[in-house]
Amino acid sequence: MSYHIYKGEITHPDHKLPLLIYYDANEETFCFSTVDFQKNRPSICEFQYPARSIKDVRNFLKKIGIDADKVEFKNQFLH
């Protein structure tokens, strides 16, 4: 199975650790991870947040204190 996702990278505002953000437009969900999807679907992504668009993801990031306008989302094809 293969699908497209959008991937962004941030630094956790409190812990200063790198985090990956994965947004799946087909499922209209996003999740945070410290593991790259290219290897396996990270278990943390079992806990997904609803988002109809990347704009919804950015709004969530702003609420938790991240400068969401600086997050660049890149389209990735996973298989």
C-alpha positions in Angstrom: 0.0 0.0 0.0 1.2 3.5 -0.8 -0.1 6.9 -0.1 0.8 10.6 0.1 1.4 12.5 3.3 2.8 15.9 4.2 5.7 16.1 6.5 6.9 19.0 8.6 9.6 19.4 11.3 9.4 21.4 14.5 11.2 21.7 17.8 9.1 20.9 20.8 8.6 24.2 22.6 9.1 22.9 26.1 11.6 20.0 25.7 13.5 21.4 22.8 13.5 18.0 21.0 13.0 17.6 17.3 9.6 16.3 16.2 8.1 15.3 12.9 4.6 16.2 12.0 2.7 14.0 9.5 -0.5 15.2 7.9 -2.6 12.7 5.9 -5.1 14.6 3.8 -7.0 11.4 2.8 -7.6 10.6 6.5 -7.9 14.2 7.5 -5.6 13.6 10.5 -2.1 14.5 11.7 0.3 13.2 14.3 3.6 13.9 15.9 6.6 11.5 15.8 10.3 11.2 16.5 10.5 8.4 14.0 10.6 8.8 10.2 7.7 7.2 8.4 10.0 5.9 5.7 11.1 3.1 8.1 7.7 2.2 9.7 4.6 3.9 10.8 5.5 5.1 14.3 3.4 3.9 17.1 2.8 7.4 18.4 0.8 8.0 15.2 -1.9 5.7 16.7 -2.8 8.9 18.5 -4.0 11.2 15.7 -5.6 14.6 15.7 -8.3 15.7 13.3 -7.4 18.2 10.7 -9.2 19.0 7.4 -6.3 20.9 6.0 -2.7 22.0 6.7 -4.3 25.2 7.9 -6.0 23.3 10.7 -2.6 21.7 11.6 -1.0 25.2 11.7 -3.8 26.5 14.0 -3.2 23.6 16.4 0.6 24.3 16.4 0.0 28.0 17.2 -2.2 26.9 20.1 0.7 24.9 21.6 3.2 27.8 21.2 4.9 27.0 17.9 5.5 29.5 15.2 3.5 27.6 12.7 4.1 30.0 9.8 7.8 28.8 9.7 6.9 25.1 9.4 7.4 23.9 5.9 5.3 20.9 4.8 6.7 18.7 2.1 4.6 16.2 0.2 6.0 12.6 0.5 5.0 9.4 -1.3 5.2 6.4 1.0 5.1 2.8 0.0 
